[in-house]
Amino acid sequence: MANADAAFGFRPVNRDGSPYNGATLRAVFPAADTTAAFIGDAVKLGGSSDSGYPTVSQCAAGDPVFGVVTAFEANPDGLGDQYRKASTKRFCQVAMAANSYFEVQSDDDTTALAEADVGLNANFIVGSGNTSYGTSAMELDSSGLSTTNTLDLQVVALVDRADNLLAGTGSGNKNAIVQFNDPQNKPGRTGV
């Protein structure tokens, strides 16, 4: 059976060498931001604040990453909304990127991510998130794996789990453990 092609963005799995315990920072997407956002999206700082909370926006490949959205706070004008609609102010919870590891699916239907690729760097790609379930469509871009340190992610491991076929027929769309190469919240980094 092949791996499911079901992108979910980034899921935090480890922080500072310990299992991820749910630690997040409250942030806000301002109403002026015209891009929808989803749980699992990588986000960057917007350079301002709202009620003292940092503003964020969805990252594109190549952007320094502040963290990953793990949840959205209830929207009183749309209690069923599982994602942040474009041009809508919405508070969220963000897992910090620095010193954290995340699980992500690779987009590797044709260029299968292999065990030999662990330790290499890659970019991520942004897709259209799922508006019914609120999940991100960000994935690891397996077509450009390289030693280049300017790429977004470092592949730290492949997920060793029964639902993640690592070799053989249908072993595309592998889940990997990654860290961000240029976290926006690392010590000594120039501000926004």
Sequence and secondary structure as in RCSB ss.txt:
>XXXX:A:sequence
MANADAAFGFRPVNRDGSPYNGATLRAVFPAADTTAAFIGDAVKLGGSSDSGYPTVSQCAAGDPVFGVVTAFEAN
PDGLGDQYRKASTKRFCQVAMAANSYFEVQSDDDTTALAEADVGLNANFIVGSGNTSYGTSAMELDSSGLSTTNT
LDLQVVALVDRADNLLAGTGSGNKNAIVQFNDPQNKPGRTGV
>XXXX:A:secstr
          EEEEETTEE     EEEEE TT  S B BT EEEEEEEEETTEEEEEE  TTS B EEEEEE   
TT TT  SB TT  EEEEEEESTTEEEEEEB  SSS   GGGTT EEEEE     TTT B   EEEEEEEES TT
SSEEEEEE  STTS  SSTT  S EEEEEESSBTTSTT    
